[in-house]
């Protein structure tokens, strides 16, 4: 009785230790990547730069200070004197430039467009980082699960190999059966080695996004059968997708540049106020002066720039249309993949894998009882192994399509909510 209590206590302690083992959940991995990925830091810095630039956009230039001397004699008895001649003076003053109002407004509009572009690129980068991290986590979790399942099969197949050797020693089995069972175990171990390599590679890829110190056994996988929004909604809001939003912002930047090119045809002006100090025998002087720009050569200066910026607008719009067409085709392909792979996985998990597991169990039981040959368990376990590996492959492929669809909309982040 004491032994039973002790055994129960040990098992309870082991279960508690396993329950306390830290795991890396899907959402935690994505959230950590969004916080730490260098791509995110680069885009956050770009947004900060654009917002800082916006503060000064369209403001008046700084005033300029004027300090100098006028009309100094260069020869004669008063050479280089600033006080002897009535026309000589030292002066100090201020000058302020006033660019055309349309140019200042254009600068503000362009700065706002640059902020919009930085925000759109940040959202696009956020979606891409989340997507890549999601795929890396799914690869890691799928490889780990497949490896664990094959290790369980290895134990069952090892029992069959032990039975084959026991039958051979008892004179009731053949050497061919024993060798075939041993070969099946060796083949399964080879596949396990490959899976362990895949698991290490997927772990390294995930560490690229979240850091090696955050790697832990994966938690429960997310449901790949659910999307944040219906497929029809994702198609309807294609213009809000993270990949498209930067193109809209680039059109706004190009249009702002075109407005600035038009604004250059309007003259700016400046005002200058100076105070001149003459010799003690003469009165001091003051001067107020206005300067106005004269854009007289528009044909060879402003107009070519307007034509160039107009071409930039047309190019930005054409690039957006091309991207939307390509994006729509890719979206449809991902939807088809997500749906078809889901049907394949459902059939495999509900029909094929249970049948393969039962076949392996019956084959092993029959072989141990002498009712079947080694080839029966080899074929059964080989078929189950192939199905498990196929399941892992299909899960990753569907995870790629699911991740693409989940992180389509700008601002979806880890929640997948629509704007």
Secondary structure by P-SEA (a helix, b strand, c coil): caaaaaaaaaaaaaaaaaaacccccaaaaaaaaacccaaaaaaaaaaaaaaaaaaaccccccbbbbbbccccccccccccccccccccccccbbbbbbccaaaaaaaaaaaaaaaaaaaaaaaaaaaaaaaaaaaaaaaaaaaaaaaaaaaaaaaaaaaaaaaaaaaaaaccccaaaaaaaaaaaaaaaaaaaaaaaaaaaaaaaaaaccccccccccccccccccccccaaaaaaacccccccaaaaaaaaaaaaaaaaaaacccccbbbbbbbbbccccbbbbbbbbbbbbbcccccccaaaaaaaaaaaaaaaaaaaaaaaaaaaaaaaaaaaaaaaaaaaaaaaaaccaaaaaaaaaaaaaaaaaccccaaaaaaaaaaaaaaaaaaaaaaaaaaaaaaaaaacccccccccccc
